[in-house]
Amino acid sequence: MPNEPGDLPPLPSPERLRELMFDAAQLGRTDVLPALLHAGCAVEAKDERGYTPLILAAYHGHDEAVALLLDHGADPEAGDAARGNTALMGAAFKGFTSVARLLLERGADAETTNKAGQTALMLAALFDRREIADLLVAQGADPERCDAAGNSALSVARDQNNAAMGEHLRGACPASRPGSWRAESAILTS
């Protein structure tokens, strides 16, 4: 039976609304996200890969969608199901500096680790994201912190034959700063 004039089409199922939520986050559709949240879509829902809308928005570089989701209570520390990667790690991996800055300003911890013990700084070092590395170090990320395999952001840069990133990070290490016992010892022994 066709709809009568003035009838509204049926609402999508909750499952379909949930799918639309992930699509809207991935595409940065800030015109659609508020309606989906108002319709009852959970801001912390996870898709079949374990990604939250915030992780998808950050990974795809959508600053406004990231801000909107954070405004609606998205957890900047939530990790995906498979690896435990956070929105900040996605921004570091992809090189979205403005997204990384926003996440750090809104509560993301620069030292959070995934299931392998890796930090966003390690990903920034791996992909030569110097501006993001600077943001992370300014927020307390330690270039010498090691993951479960014994790799640090410094060793990742070295292993990628990225001497410039390695030197950049080495200058950010607490041990290389004036006044540290390692820096003072190096001066005394040279």
C-alpha positions in Angstrom: 0.0 0.0 0.0 1.6 3.3 -1.1 2.1 6.1 1.4 -0.6 8.7 1.5 0.4 12.3 0.9 1.9 13.7 4.0 2.9 10.3 5.4 6.4 9.9 6.5 8.5 7.0 5.3 9.3 4.4 8.0 12.3 5.1 10.2 15.4 3.1 9.6 16.0 0.2 11.9 18.3 0.7 14.9 21.0 -1.4 13.1 20.7 0.8 10.0 21.0 4.0 12.1 24.1 2.5 13.8 25.6 1.9 10.3 24.8 5.4 9.3 26.5 6.7 12.4 29.8 5.0 11.5 29.4 6.2 7.9 28.7 9.8 9.0 31.7 9.8 11.3 34.0 8.4 8.6 32.8 11.0 6.1 32.8 13.9 8.6 29.1 14.5 8.1 28.5 17.0 10.9 25.2 17.8 9.4 24.0 14.2 10.1 25.8 13.2 13.3 23.7 15.3 15.7 20.4 13.8 14.4 21.8 10.2 14.7 23.0 10.9 18.2 19.6 12.4 19.0 17.9 9.3 17.6 19.7 7.2 20.1 22.9 6.1 18.5 25.5 5.5 21.1 28.6 7.8 20.8 30.7 4.9 22.1 29.3 2.3 19.8 31.8 0.0 18.0 31.6 -1.3 14.5 32.4 -4.8 13.4 36.1 -3.9 13.5 35.8 -2.4 16.9 36.2 1.3 15.8 34.2 4.0 17.6 32.8 6.9 15.6 35.5 9.1 17.1 38.3 6.8 15.9 36.8 6.8 12.4 36.5 10.6 12.3 40.0 11.2 13.6 41.5 8.6 11.3 39.9 10.3 8.3 40.9 13.8 9.4 37.6 15.4 10.2 38.2 18.0 12.9 34.6 19.2 13.2 33.3 15.7 13.5 35.9 14.9 16.2 34.9 18.1 18.1 31.2 17.2 17.8 31.7 13.7 19.0 33.8 14.9 21.9 31.1 17.4 22.8 28.6 14.5 23.0 30.8 12.6 25.4 33.1 10.5 23.1 36.0 9.0 25.1 39.3 10.2 23.5 41.0 7.3 25.2 38.8 4.5 23.7 40.8 2.0 21.7 39.7 -0.2 18.8 39.0 -3.9 19.6 41.8 -5.5 17.5 44.9 -3.4 18.5 43.7 -0.9 21.1 44.6 2.0 18.8 43.0 5.3 19.9 41.8 8.3 17.9 45.1 10.1 18.7 47.0 7.1 17.3 44.9 7.3 14.1 45.6 11.0 13.7 49.3 10.4 14.3 49.4 7.5 11.8 47.6 9.5 9.1 49.3 12.9 9.8 46.3 14.9 10.8 48.0 17.5 13.0 44.9 19.6 13.7 43.0 16.5 14.8 45.9 15.4 17.1 46.0 18.9 18.6 42.2 18.9 19.2 42.3 15.5 20.8 45.2 16.5 23.1 43.3 19.7 24.1 40.2 17.7 24.9 41.7 15.0 27.1 43.7 12.5 25.0 46.8 11.3 26.9 50.0 11.5 24.9 51.4 8.4 26.7 48.4 6.1 26.1 49.5 2.7 24.7 47.8 0.2 22.5 47.9 -3.6 23.1 51.5 -3.8 21.8 52.6 -1.0 24.1 53.0 1.5 21.2 52.3 5.2 21.7 51.1 7.8 19.2 54.7 9.2 19.3 56.0 5.9 18.0 53.5 6.1 15.1 54.5 9.8 14.4 58.2 8.7 14.3 57.4 5.8 12.0 55.7 8.0 9.5 57.9 11.2 10.0 55.1 13.3 11.4 57.4 15.9 13.0 54.7 18.5 13.9 52.6 15.8 15.6 55.7 14.5 17.4 56.3 18.0 18.7 52.7 18.2 20.0 53.0 14.9 21.7 56.3 15.6 23.3 55.0 19.0 24.6 52.2 17.0 26.2 54.6 14.6 27.9 55.2 11.8 25.4 58.6 10.2 26.1 60.7 9.4 23.0 62.6 6.8 25.0 59.5 4.8 26.2 59.6 1.3 24.9 56.8 -0.9 23.6 56.4 -4.6 24.3 59.0 -5.4 21.6 61.5 -3.0 23.1 61.1 -0.3 20.4 61.0 3.4 21.3 60.1 6.3 19.1 63.8 6.9 18.8 64.6 3.4 17.6 61.6 3.4 15.2 63.1 6.6 13.6 66.5 5.0 13.4 65.1 1.7 12.0 63.3 3.7 9.3 66.7 5.4 8.4 65.1 8.7 9.4 68.1 10.4 11.0 66.4 13.8 11.0 63.5 12.5 13.0 65.9 10.6 15.3 67.9 13.8 16.0 64.7 15.8 16.4 63.4 13.3 19.0 66.8 12.9 20.7 66.7 16.6 21.5 63.3 16.1 23.1 64.5 13.4 25.4 64.6 14.3 29.1 68.1 12.8 29.4 69.4 15.2 26.8 68.1 18.4 28.4 70.4 20.6 30.4 70.3 19.8 34.1 69.5 16.1 33.7 71.9 13.7 35.3 72.6 12.0 32.0 73.4 15.3 30.2 75.6 16.4 33.1 77.4 13.0 33.2 78.1 13.2 29.5 79.6 16.6 29.9 81.8 15.4 32.8 83.0 12.3 31.1 83.9 13.9 27.7 
